[in-house]
Amino acid sequence: MSRAFGAAALTTELQAAAAGKTLVLKLGGSVGREDTLPDDARLLQGAGARVVLVHGGGPLITSWLDRIGKPTRFVEGLRYTDEETLEVVRMVLSGLVNGEVVARLTEAGVRAVGLSGSDDSLLVARRRDERVGLVGDISAVNGHVIRLLLERGYFVVVAPVAVDGAGGFLNVNADTAAAEIAVALDADSMIFLTDVDGVSDGTGNGPLRRLGESDARRLMASGVIAGGMIPKVEGCMSARSDTRRAQIIDGRRPHAVIEALLHPDEVGTTVTD
């Protein structure tokens, strides 16, 4: 059930749930500007939460590639990335999307700072496979600069572009980047904001509220969990721990993040052991 949140939402309940907690959010490129994330961010920051937002931007990357007549090709769900494509990825993620997200948050009264994975070698990756070109798997996360900003009360927005340690850049999966950052920061919660209400079991009975690893593997093997949902579920499985909740929710819902924090068993899918 949707609840109304506003200035009065900065309640004792929210402060108890958020104060001193480190949250990593992943904002999918399919979640539009109509979301209430800026308001949620303001409430969370006011309640004393330490929040990192990793954003995607796949649809906009494809749109800009179309503008320059560059075909988009996917290999096993990954965008094939050559030098020209990588330039567009960097431009869109580190420039257009990151700047817009920070501006929206600032307009809502949030103290926000944008970072790229190249800042202080925040995200270091190694080449995955020649078949996908300049795509990398994250090998190291340097959370130092994020921690410094969180300690000073900033909301940190990360563009998931990685460096290779040799002066080059690599395209990395934003869901995986978010999960790796959550682990590196020992976050209390990892929340994926997407355009569906959690993970389906394929029966049409609505989303699963809890999903164990064995069931997740089975649903991936059978094709029920497919496409862009795979890295989100895999990210949840790698990020979850005894102290870290990993969850996939519908980011289009009003005040989705606050709902997930206060009533985690009522929204989305939580991935468990």
Number of C-alpha atoms within 10 A of each C-alpha: 5 10 11 8 16 11 9 8 17 16 12 10 11 19 19 14 17 24 15 14 18 21 23 28 24 26 24 22 18 17 18 13 11 10 15 18 24 21 23 23 25 21 25 27 23 17 22 18 25 25 25 29 24 25 26 25 22 17 12 18 22 19 13 16 17 12 10 9 9 13 11 14 13 10 11 10 13 17 20 20 23 14 12 10 22 20 13 19 25 20 15 21 23 22 15 13 19 24 17 13 22 23 17 16 21 17 13 15 16 23 17 24 21 22 21 22 23 21 16 15 19 22 29 24 23 19 18 15 11 10 12 20 20 23 26 22 20 22 13 16 20 17 17 14 15 23 16 11 16 19 11 10 18 21 26 22 25 29 27 29 28 31 24 20 13 7 7 10 24 30 28 27 21 25 26 22 24 30 28 21 25 29 20 15 18 16 24 21 23 28 29 30 28 24 18 18 20 24 26 19 16 14 8 7 8 13 19 17 20 16 20 12 15 11 13 21 15 12 18 17 11 11 12 17 21 14 13 13 18 19 18 27 29 18 26 29 21 16 25 23 18 8 10 18 20 27 32 29 26 21 27 20 21 19 21 21 25 23 21 21 18 14 10 17 14 12 24 29 27 27 27 18 11
